[in-house]
Amino acid sequence: MSKRSNHYEAAFEAYLRLRRTPYVAIDESRRTLLPVDLPEDCVGSLKSLDFIVTSSSGPTWLVDVKGRNFPSGSGRQLWKNWSTREDLTSLDRWQNLFGGRFQSLFVFAYNVLDDVSPVPEEQLFVFRDGRYAFLGVQLESYAAHARLISPKWQTLAMPTAEFRRWAQPVDHYL
């Protein structure tokens, strides 16, 4: 297991190990530089994804973990699912670069802080001092339904009803 300072990613990696799911953890210390022979809109660097995860049947997943508290904030907000435009663009480019059996997946790793949970209690994963719920949304679904929430920060989020419709426990994908 790699050393991860992000507890959401560390919890997800421990979850994969416990399930004995084959994966590759990506070193995020450097951004990936793209070849110069790609189309002009692809020149530059890509935000790293977090994991490449195999499934027992179906695609291999290119995973970007998004850590959130559940509930979050002083107003006890549920189902926070924001990401950045760069997250969507980078995952889409990774998927195009890998091609074929590779699909992009956002994994929302919710650190469940009290008795309200996005999944039944038996589906929570205990890691260190926390309880985590892992919900996945495929990039295509997220991109189709996400709406801009901050032009300044270029953040997007799915409306709660759409997120709840498309988000599935990660086991569904593995």
C-alpha positions in Angstrom: 0.0 0.0 0.0 1.4 3.4 -0.9 1.8 6.2 1.6 -1.1 8.5 1.3 -1.7 11.7 3.3 -5.2 12.0 2.0 -7.3 9.9 4.4 -10.1 9.4 1.8 -7.7 7.9 -0.7 -6.0 5.9 2.0 -9.4 4.5 3.1 -10.4 3.6 -0.5 -7.0 1.9 -1.0 -7.5 -0.1 2.2 -11.0 -1.0 1.0 -9.6 -2.3 -2.3 -7.0 -4.4 -0.5 -9.5 -5.9 1.9 -11.7 -6.9 -1.1 -8.6 -8.3 -2.8 -9.4 -6.2 -5.9 -6.4 -5.7 -8.2 -5.5 -2.0 -8.6 -2.6 0.3 -9.3 -2.2 3.4 -7.1 -1.0 6.4 -9.0 1.9 8.6 -7.8 0.3 12.0 -7.8 3.5 13.9 -7.0 3.9 14.9 -10.6 1.4 15.8 -13.3 1.6 13.8 -16.5 3.0 15.6 -19.5 1.2 14.8 -22.7 3.0 14.0 -26.0 3.5 16.9 -28.3 2.0 15.0 -31.3 -1.5 15.1 -29.8 -4.2 17.5 -31.0 -3.8 21.1 -29.9 -6.5 20.9 -27.3 -4.6 18.1 -25.5 -1.2 19.7 -25.2 0.1 20.4 -21.7 -0.4 18.3 -18.6 -3.1 16.2 -17.1 -4.3 16.1 -13.5 -3.4 12.6 -12.2 -6.0 10.1 -11.6 -5.9 8.2 -8.2 -6.2 4.5 -9.1 -6.6 2.1 -12.0 -8.9 -0.6 -10.7 -9.9 -3.9 -12.4 -13.4 -5.3 -12.2 -14.4 -9.0 -12.2 -16.3 -8.4 -15.3 -16.6 -5.3 -17.4 -14.3 -2.3 -17.8 -11.1 -1.4 -16.0 -11.8 1.8 -14.0 -9.8 5.0 -14.1 -10.7 6.4 -10.7 -10.6 9.9 -9.3 -11.4 9.9 -5.5 -13.4 12.8 -4.2 -13.4 13.0 -0.4 -16.3 14.6 1.3 -17.8 14.6 4.8 -21.3 13.3 5.3 -23.0 15.5 6.4 -20.8 18.5 5.7 -20.8 22.1 7.0 -22.7 23.8 9.7 -26.0 23.2 7.9 -25.5 19.5 7.8 -25.5 19.4 4.1 -25.9 15.9 2.5 -24.7 14.6 -0.8 -22.0 17.1 -1.5 -20.5 16.0 -4.8 -18.6 18.9 -6.3 -15.6 18.5 -8.6 -13.6 20.9 -10.8 -13.9 21.3 -14.5 -10.3 20.2 -14.7 -11.3 16.9 -13.0 -13.8 16.2 -15.7 -11.5 17.2 -18.5 -8.5 15.2 -17.2 -10.6 12.0 -16.6 -12.1 12.3 -20.1 -8.6 12.6 -21.6 -7.3 9.7 -19.6 -10.2 7.6 -20.8 -9.4 8.6 -24.4 -5.7 7.9 -24.0 -6.3 4.4 -22.5 -9.2 3.6 -24.8 -11.0 0.3 -25.1 -12.0 -1.4 -21.9 -11.1 1.6 -19.7 -13.8 3.8 -18.3 -13.6 6.8 -16.0 -15.3 6.8 -12.5 -15.6 9.4 -9.8 -15.6 7.7 -6.4 -17.1 9.9 -3.7 -15.5 8.7 -0.5 -17.8 10.0 2.2 -16.5 10.2 5.8 -19.7 9.5 7.7 -19.7 11.7 10.8 -22.9 10.8 12.5 -25.9 8.5 12.3 -27.0 9.8 8.8 -25.3 7.8 6.1 -25.5 7.6 2.3 -25.5 3.7 2.5 -26.8 1.2 4.9 -24.7 0.7 8.0 -23.5 -2.8 6.9 -22.0 -1.2 3.7 -19.8 1.3 5.7 -16.1 0.6 5.7 -14.3 1.3 8.9 -10.8 2.7 8.5 -8.6 4.2 11.2 -11.1 6.3 13.2 -13.6 6.8 10.5 -16.5 5.2 8.7 -16.5 5.5 5.0 -19.1 5.1 2.2 -17.8 4.8 -1.3 -20.2 5.8 -4.1 -19.3 5.8 -7.8 -20.6 7.9 -10.7 -19.4 7.2 -14.2 -17.8 10.3 -15.9 -20.4 10.4 -18.7 -23.3 10.5 -16.2 -21.6 13.1 -14.0 -20.7 15.3 -17.0 -24.2 15.1 -18.5 -25.8 16.3 -15.3 -23.3 18.5 -13.5 -23.9 22.2 -13.3 -21.5 25.1 -12.7 -21.6 26.1 -9.0 -18.6 28.5 -8.9 -17.4 30.3 -12.0 -14.4 31.7 -10.1 -13.2 28.2 -8.9 -14.6 26.3 -11.9 -16.4 23.9 -9.7 -19.4 21.8 -10.8 -21.9 19.5 -9.0 -24.8 17.3 -9.8 -28.1 18.3 -8.4 -28.9 16.1 -5.4 -31.7 14.2 -7.1 -29.6 13.4 -10.1 -26.6 12.4 -8.0 -28.8 10.0 -5.9 -30.1 8.6 -9.2 -26.7 7.9 -10.7 -24.5 7.2 -7.7 -24.0 3.5 -6.9 -22.0 1.8 -4.2 -18.6 1.1 -5.6 -19.2 -2.7 -5.3 -21.7 -2.3 -8.2 -18.8 -1.3 -10.5 -16.3 -3.9 -9.2 
